[in-house]
Amino acid sequence: MKTKKEQTAKNSKHDEMVSEIADVQAEELKTKLQEKEKEAADNYDRYLRIAAEFDNYKKRMAKSKAETIKYANEELIKDILPFMDSLDRAMEHIGSEEVEKFKEGIKLIQEQLLCCLKKHGVEKIESTGVEFDPNYHEAMMQMHSDEHEENQVINEIATGYLLNGRLLRPSKVCVCKKTNKESNDINAKEADNGE
């Protein structure tokens, strides 16, 4: 039989082995816990990024939808604009007193149509007498004029329109262009004044 001392030593070794095994298992569990905590943190970060991206997507879609609604009638309005041009031309060519009532009727129709278009965000681009701006004007011809400045719009061939501030159709205009002789005379006068 084993003595008490041997039994105690054996129990002590057994306890040490059990303790070592428990320490190894505890270390493995700590390592696994740390890995899982890191994985959970990564998943949470990924979740936050996806949630932010989704929120940005919703905002972009809401803005796109609002933009689509705002400009949904653009094609319809573009189709109506030639009627406005025809009314403008008719108003320009009516001049005799016999057709004054006819002219007033056309003018009323024109004003009603303009009012309707304005209600839907359409506004005229005023061009005559202003400086040529390629963002709003399309030059159809150039003319010499002593009454106008260089690059000033002399007259409007077709009216331009904006839809909610965005160019729907540019104004077709005639632009003042000074002749080279006049430009040379002006440059010569400036040179004389500069000496």
C-alpha positions as CSV (number, residue, x, y, z in Angstrom):
1,M,0.0,0.0,0.0
2,K,0.9,3.6,-0.6
3,T,1.9,5.8,2.2
4,K,0.1,8.9,3.0
5,K,3.0,10.9,1.8
6,E,3.0,9.2,-1.6
7,Q,-0.7,9.6,-1.8
8,T,-0.4,13.3,-1.1
9,A,2.4,13.7,-3.6
10,K,0.3,11.8,-6.2
11,N,-2.7,14.0,-5.4
12,S,-0.6,17.1,-5.6
13,K,0.7,16.1,-9.1
14,H,-2.8,15.3,-10.1
15,D,-4.0,18.6,-8.9
16,E,-1.1,20.3,-10.7
17,M,-2.0,18.5,-13.9
18,V,-5.6,19.3,-13.5
19,S,-4.6,22.9,-12.8
20,E,-2.4,23.0,-15.9
21,I,-5.1,21.5,-18.1
22,A,-7.6,24.1,-16.6
23,D,-5.1,26.9,-17.3
24,V,-4.6,25.7,-20.9
25,Q,-8.3,25.4,-21.4
26,A,-8.8,28.8,-19.9
27,E,-6.2,30.3,-22.2
28,E,-7.8,28.6,-25.2
29,L,-11.2,30.0,-24.1
30,K,-9.7,33.5,-23.6
31,T,-8.2,33.3,-27.1
32,K,-11.5,32.1,-28.6
33,L,-13.4,34.9,-26.7
34,Q,-11.0,37.5,-28.0
35,E,-11.4,36.2,-31.5
36,K,-15.2,36.3,-31.2
37,E,-15.1,39.8,-29.6
38,K,-13.0,41.0,-32.6
39,E,-15.3,39.3,-35.0
40,A,-18.3,40.9,-33.3
41,A,-16.6,44.3,-33.4
42,D,-15.9,43.8,-37.1
43,N,-19.5,42.8,-37.8
44,Y,-20.7,45.8,-35.8
45,D,-18.5,48.1,-37.8
46,R,-19.7,46.5,-41.1
47,Y,-23.3,46.9,-39.9
48,L,-22.7,50.6,-39.2
49,R,-21.1,51.2,-42.6
50,I,-23.9,49.4,-44.4
51,A,-26.5,51.3,-42.4
52,A,-24.8,54.6,-43.3
53,E,-24.6,53.6,-47.0
54,F,-28.3,52.6,-47.0
55,D,-29.2,55.9,-45.4
56,N,-27.2,57.8,-48.1
57,Y,-28.9,55.6,-50.8
58,K,-32.4,56.5,-49.4
59,K,-31.4,60.2,-49.5
60,R,-30.2,60.0,-53.1
61,M,-33.3,58.2,-54.1
62,A,-35.5,60.7,-52.4
63,K,-33.6,63.5,-54.2
64,S,-33.8,61.7,-57.5
65,K,-37.6,61.1,-57.1
66,A,-38.1,64.8,-56.3
67,E,-36.1,65.8,-59.3
68,T,-38.0,63.4,-61.5
69,I,-41.3,64.8,-60.3
70,K,-40.1,68.4,-60.7
71,Y,-39.1,67.9,-64.3
72,A,-41.6,65.2,-65.3
73,N,-43.6,67.5,-67.6
74,E,-40.5,68.7,-69.5
75,E,-41.3,66.9,-72.7
76,L,-45.0,68.0,-72.7
77,I,-43.9,71.6,-72.2
78,K,-41.3,71.3,-75.0
79,D,-44.1,70.2,-77.3
80,I,-46.3,73.2,-76.3
81,L,-43.5,75.8,-76.9
82,P,-43.9,75.8,-80.8
83,F,-47.5,77.0,-80.2
84,M,-46.1,79.9,-78.2
85,D,-43.8,80.7,-81.1
86,S,-46.6,80.7,-83.5
87,L,-48.7,83.0,-81.3
88,D,-45.6,85.3,-81.0
89,R,-45.2,85.5,-84.8
90,A,-49.0,86.1,-85.3
91,M,-48.9,88.9,-82.8
92,E,-45.9,90.5,-84.6
93,H,-47.6,90.4,-88.0
94,I,-51.0,91.7,-87.1
95,G,-51.1,95.5,-87.6
96,S,-54.3,96.7,-89.2
97,E,-57.2,98.2,-87.2
98,E,-59.7,95.7,-88.7
99,V,-58.1,92.8,-87.0
100,E,-57.6,94.5,-83.6
101,K,-60.2,92.3,-81.9
102,F,-58.6,89.2,-83.4
103,K,-55.3,90.4,-82.1
104,E,-56.8,91.0,-78.6
105,G,-58.2,87.4,-78.7
106,I,-54.9,85.9,-79.6
107,K,-53.2,88.0,-77.0
108,L,-55.6,86.6,-74.4
109,I,-54.9,83.1,-75.5
110,Q,-51.2,83.7,-75.3
111,E,-51.5,85.2,-71.8
112,Q,-53.6,82.2,-70.6
113,L,-51.1,79.8,-72.0
114,L,-48.2,81.7,-70.4
115,C,-50.0,81.7,-67.1
116,C,-50.6,78.0,-67.3
117,L,-46.9,77.4,-68.2
118,K,-45.8,79.7,-65.3
119,K,-47.9,77.6,-62.9
120,H,-45.8,74.6,-63.9
121,G,-42.5,76.3,-63.4
122,V,-41.9,77.6,-66.9
123,E,-40.6,81.2,-67.4
124,K,-39.5,83.2,-70.4
125,I,-35.9,84.2,-71.0
126,E,-35.8,87.9,-71.7
127,S,-33.2,88.4,-74.4
128,T,-33.7,91.5,-76.4
129,G,-31.2,94.3,-75.4
130,V,-29.1,92.1,-73.1
131,E,-25.6,90.8,-73.7
132,F,-25.3,87.5,-75.6
133,D,-25.0,84.6,-73.1
134,P,-24.3,81.2,-74.7
135,N,-25.8,79.6,-71.7
136,Y,-29.2,81.0,-72.5
137,H,-29.0,82.2,-76.2
138,E,-28.4,80.5,-79.5
139,A,-27.0,82.9,-82.1
140,M,-28.9,82.4,-85.4
141,M,-27.4,85.4,-87.1
142,Q,-25.2,88.5,-86.7
143,M,-26.1,92.0,-87.8
144,H,-24.4,95.3,-87.8
145,S,-26.2,97.9,-85.7
146,D,-25.1,101.4,-84.5
147,E,-27.8,101.4,-81.8
148,H,-26.4,98.3,-80.0
149,E,-23.2,97.3,-78.3
150,E,-20.9,94.5,-79.5
151,N,-22.5,91.1,-78.7
152,Q,-25.7,92.6,-77.6
153,V,-28.9,90.8,-78.6
154,I,-30.7,92.9,-81.3
155,N,-33.8,90.8,-81.5
156,E,-35.3,87.5,-80.6
157,I,-36.2,85.0,-83.3
158,A,-37.6,82.4,-80.9
159,T,-38.2,82.9,-77.2
160,G,-36.2,80.7,-74.8
161,Y,-37.7,79.2,-71.7
162,L,-36.5,77.9,-68.3
163,L,-38.2,75.1,-66.4
164,N,-37.8,75.6,-62.6
165,G,-34.6,77.5,-63.3
166,R,-33.1,74.9,-65.7
167,L,-32.7,75.7,-69.4
168,L,-35.6,74.1,-71.3
169,R,-34.8,75.8,-74.6
170,P,-32.3,78.6,-75.4
171,S,-33.5,81.8,-77.0
172,K,-32.7,82.0,-80.8
173,V,-31.4,85.4,-81.3
174,C,-29.8,87.9,-83.7
175,V,-26.6,89.4,-82.2
176,C,-24.9,92.7,-82.9
177,K,-21.5,92.4,-84.5
178,K,-19.5,95.5,-85.2
179,T,-17.6,95.5,-88.5
180,N,-13.8,95.1,-88.6
181,K,-13.5,98.7,-89.8
182,E,-15.3,100.0,-86.8
183,S,-13.3,97.7,-84.5
184,N,-10.1,98.9,-86.1
185,D,-11.2,102.6,-85.7
186,I,-12.0,102.0,-82.0
187,N,-8.7,100.2,-81.5
188,A,-6.8,103.1,-83.2
189,K,-8.6,105.7,-81.0
190,E,-7.7,103.7,-77.9
191,A,-4.1,103.4,-79.1
192,D,-4.0,107.2,-79.7
193,N,-5.4,107.9,-76.3
194,G,-2.9,105.5,-74.7
195,E,0.2,107.3,-76.1
